[in-house]
Amino acid sequence: MKDPYETLGVTRTASSDEIRKAYRKLAKTLHPDLNPGNAKAEERFKELSAANEILSDPEKRKRFDSGEIDASGTERPRQNYYKDYAANGAGGNRYQNTSGFSDFGGAEDIFADMFGRQSRQSRRMRGQDLNYTLTVDFLDAINGAKKRISLPDGGSLDLAIPAGIEDKQVLRLRGKGAPGGPQGQAGDALVTITVNPHAFFTRKGDDIHLDLPVTIREAVLGARLKVPTPTGAVMVTIPKGSNTGSVLRLKGKGIAHAHSHGDELVTLRVVLPSKADTELENFLTNWTPNPDDDPRKDMLS
């Protein structure tokens, strides 16, 4: 397998945050759901996941850097050198004797040792990671939820969707992948989350955006209205004389984190009645607006 640093495009001195950002950036473009039928992209995504598994785990990264494991996370066999086979033969060296071709004596021990190491390595081999996808509703992604994935073999996986999870973010379930050797650890389950769009909420970073329709009366005279948020409706004051495009900020009604909250930004949209309103038409017919309030004056100057 390729060097994980090369796969993620980071240096060997990269910080954990740099590694996480590099993985997320590449995963968003290479995920199989975004490249259906593209075997090359699928293989590249597998390499990316394997590289991230090594470098995102401080212990595995340390062992890889020191040469104890390879890019797949497999234990590297210990190299045997000449001195390892120096024994109690003639002159203290098992390769030295007076029997001519018997310099090769004891080679069967070398092969037995090599095959024994391979057998032990196989028993300790880690299981493969398994990839899954899960689609969740927008509000479940914002507020968090408990979900269950049905597996092809009839089993299931229970997982907690953390509040504020982003579209295409990958959750790792330790030890929920393929089983390893008799003495090896199981692999992990990697679950890519797809977030369904909402009917009227949109997300930008940690903020929630909402277009709120208001009537002419509410915009001109002001009003107290119920406004939806991801955690339930709240009462909001619409200022007198509001216009289309006016933005109200609801502090702390966005994405919640341990030590911070995003906001909800409410953009007002003045909406005319869906059916003809004779009373409104009569009023406007007899109403003369202030000539200084021409909304197009800056366009015609």
C-alpha positions in Angstrom: 0.0 0.0 0.0 1.0 3.6 -0.6 2.7 5.7 2.1 -0.3 7.2 4.1 1.4 10.6 4.3 1.6 10.6 0.5 -2.0 9.4 0.1 -3.3 12.3 2.2 -0.9 14.8 0.7 0.6 15.9 4.1 4.1 16.0 5.5 5.4 13.7 8.2 5.3 16.6 10.6 1.6 17.4 9.9 -0.5 18.1 13.0 -3.6 16.0 13.8 -5.8 18.9 12.7 -4.0 19.1 9.3 -4.4 15.4 8.8 -8.2 15.5 9.7 -8.8 18.5 7.3 -6.8 16.8 4.4 -8.9 13.6 4.9 -12.2 15.4 4.9 -11.4 17.4 1.8 -10.4 14.4 -0.2 -13.2 12.2 1.1 -15.8 14.7 0.0 -14.7 14.3 -3.7 -13.8 10.6 -3.7 -16.6 9.0 -1.8 -18.3 6.2 -3.9 -21.7 7.8 -3.5 -20.4 10.8 -5.5 -18.7 8.6 -8.1 -21.0 5.7 -8.9 -19.4 3.1 -11.1 -16.0 4.8 -10.9 -13.7 1.9 -9.7 -10.7 4.1 -9.7 -12.3 6.6 -7.3 -13.6 3.7 -5.1 -10.0 2.3 -4.8 -8.6 5.7 -4.1 -11.2 6.2 -1.3 -10.2 2.9 0.2 -6.6 4.0 0.2 -7.6 7.3 1.7 -9.6 5.6 4.5 -6.7 3.2 5.3 -4.2 6.1 5.4 -6.5 8.1 7.7 -6.9 5.1 10.0 -3.1 5.0 10.5 -2.4 8.7 10.8 -5.5 9.7 12.9 -4.6 7.3 15.6 -1.6 8.7 17.6 -0.4 5.2 18.6 -0.6 3.7 15.1 1.1 6.7 13.6 3.9 6.4 16.1 4.3 2.7 15.3 4.2 3.3 11.5 6.8 6.1 11.8 9.1 3.7 13.8 8.6 0.9 11.2 6.7 -1.5 13.5 3.6 -1.6 11.2 3.2 -1.1 7.5 0.7 1.2 5.6 -2.1 -1.4 6.1 -1.6 -1.5 9.8 -0.1 -5.0 9.7 2.8 -5.9 12.0 6.1 -5.8 10.1 8.1 -9.1 10.6 11.2 -8.6 12.6 14.4 -8.7 10.5 16.8 -11.5 11.4 20.5 -10.8 10.9 23.6 -12.9 10.9 24.1 -12.3 14.6 20.7 -13.7 15.4 21.8 -17.1 14.1 25.2 -17.0 15.8 25.0 -20.0 18.1 27.2 -22.5 19.9 28.8 -24.1 16.9 32.5 -24.2 16.1 34.1 -20.9 16.9 30.8 -19.6 18.3 29.3 -19.4 14.8 26.8 -21.9 13.6 27.9 -21.3 10.0 31.5 -22.2 10.7 32.5 -25.8 10.6 34.9 -28.1 8.8 32.3 -30.1 6.9 32.4 -28.2 3.5 28.9 -27.7 2.3 27.6 -28.1 5.8 27.9 -24.3 6.0 24.2 -24.6 5.1 23.5 -26.8 8.0 20.7 -25.6 10.2 18.9 -23.8 7.3 15.8 -25.7 8.2 15.8 -23.9 11.5 15.9 -20.6 9.6 12.9 -21.5 7.5 11.0 -22.9 10.5 11.6 -19.6 12.3 10.4 -17.6 9.2 7.3 -19.7 8.7 6.6 -19.6 12.4 6.7 -15.8 12.3 4.3 -15.7 9.4 1.9 -18.0 11.3 2.1 -15.8 14.4 1.6 -12.7 12.2 -1.5 -14.3 10.6 -3.0 -15.0 14.0 -2.4 -11.4 15.1 -3.7 -9.9 11.9 -6.2 -7.1 12.2 -9.5 -7.4 10.5 -10.5 -5.2 7.5 -12.4 -2.0 7.9 -16.0 -2.1 6.4 -17.6 0.9 4.8 -21.3 1.8 5.1 -23.5 4.7 4.3 -26.4 6.2 6.2 -28.9 8.9 5.2 -30.3 11.0 8.0 -32.8 13.8 8.2 -31.6 17.4 8.5 -32.9 17.9 12.0 -31.4 14.6 13.2 -28.0 15.9 11.9 -28.5 19.2 13.7 -29.8 17.9 17.0 -28.3 14.4 17.1 -30.1 11.0 17.1 -29.8 7.3 17.6 -29.8 5.2 14.4 -29.5 1.6 13.4 -27.9 0.2 10.3 -29.1 -3.1 8.8 -26.1 -5.2 7.6 -26.1 -7.6 4.6 -25.6 -10.6 6.8 -28.8 -9.8 8.8 -27.0 -8.2 11.7 -27.2 -4.5 12.7 -25.1 -1.7 14.0 -26.4 0.9 16.5 -24.7 4.3 16.4 -25.2 7.7 17.9 -25.4 10.6 15.4 -23.6 13.5 17.1 -25.3 16.9 17.1 -24.0 19.1 14.3 -22.6 16.3 12.1 -21.9 17.5 8.6 -22.9 16.0 5.2 -20.4 13.3 4.0 -18.7 13.2 7.5 -17.5 9.7 8.4 -18.2 8.0 11.8 -15.8 5.3 13.0 -17.1 2.4 15.1 -14.1 0.8 16.7 -14.1 -3.0 16.4 -17.3 -3.2 14.4 -15.6 -4.2 11.1 -14.4 -7.6 9.9 -13.0 -10.0 12.5 -9.2 -10.4 12.7 -7.1 -13.5 13.3 -7.5 -15.6 16.4 -5.4 -13.2 18.4 -6.0 -10.1 16.2 -8.3 -7.1 16.7 -11.4 -6.7 14.6 -11.5 -3.9 12.0 -13.6 -0.8 12.3 -16.9 0.2 10.7 -16.7 3.4 8.7 -20.1 5.0 8.3 -20.4 7.9 5.8 -23.4 10.2 6.7 -25.5 11.8 4.1 -27.8 14.6 5.3 -31.1 15.1 3.5 -32.0 18.7 2.7 -34.7 20.5 4.7 -37.9 22.1 3.3 -37.0 25.6 4.6 -33.8 25.4 6.7 -30.3 25.6 5.2 -27.0 25.3 6.9 -23.9 27.5 6.4 -21.1 26.6 8.7 -22.6 26.6 12.2 -25.4 29.0 11.3 -28.9 28.1 10.2 -30.6 30.2 7.5 -34.4 30.7 7.0 -36.4 32.8 4.6 -39.6 33.9 6.5 -42.6 35.2 4.5 -44.4 38.1 6.1 -47.5 40.1 5.0 -47.5 43.8 4.0 -49.3 44.6 7.3 -46.7 42.7 9.4 -43.8 44.4 7.6 -45.3 47.9 7.8 -46.7 47.9 11.3 -44.4 45.3 12.9 -45.6 42.1 14.6 -44.9 39.3 17.1 -44.6 36.0 15.1 -43.7 32.4 15.8 -40.6 31.5 13.9 -39.4 27.9 13.4 -35.9 26.9 14.6 -34.3 23.4 14.6 -35.2 23.0 18.3 -38.8 24.4 18.1 -40.7 27.6 17.3 -39.8 30.8 19.2 -41.6 34.2 19.4 -39.8 36.9 17.4 -40.5 40.6 17.0 -40.7 41.9 13.4 -39.6 45.5 13.6 -42.0 48.2 12.2 -41.1 49.2 8.7 -39.2 46.0 7.9 -38.4 45.3 4.2 -37.7 42.3 2.0 -34.1 41.3 2.7 -34.1 42.5 6.3 -32.2 39.9 8.5 -33.0 39.1 12.1 -30.4 37.1 14.1 -31.6 34.6 16.7 -28.6 34.1 18.9 -27.7 30.5 19.8 -30.3 28.9 17.6 -27.8 27.4 15.2 -25.5 24.4 15.5 -24.6 23.6 19.2 -21.1 22.6 20.2 -19.6 21.9 23.6 -18.5 25.5 24.1 -20.2 27.5 21.4 -23.5 27.9 19.4 -24.2 29.1 15.9 -27.1 31.5 15.2 -30.2 31.4 13.1 -30.4 34.1 10.5 -34.0 34.9 9.4 -34.4 36.8 6.2 -37.8 38.5 5.8 -39.7 38.2 2.5 -42.7 40.5 2.0 -45.4 38.5 0.3 -48.6 39.8 -1.4 -51.9 38.1 -0.8 -52.4 35.0 -3.0 -55.8 36.4 -4.1 -56.9 39.9 -5.1 -57.7 42.1 -2.1 -60.1 44.8 -3.1 -59.6 46.8 0.1 -55.9 46.8 -0.4 -56.2 47.8 -4.0 -58.6 50.7 -3.2 -56.2 52.0 -0.5 -53.2 51.9 -2.8 -55.2 53.6 -5.6 -55.8 56.6 -3.3 -52.4 56.6 -1.6 -49.6 58.9 -2.8 -46.2 57.7 -1.7 -43.5 60.2 -0.7 -41.5 61.0 -3.9 -38.3 60.8 -1.9 -38.9 57.1 -1.3 -38.4 56.0 -4.9 -36.8 52.6 -4.6 -35.2 52.9 -8.0 -33.7 56.4 -7.7 -30.1 55.1 -7.4 -30.5 53.0 -10.6 -31.7 56.0 -12.7 -29.3 58.7 -11.5 
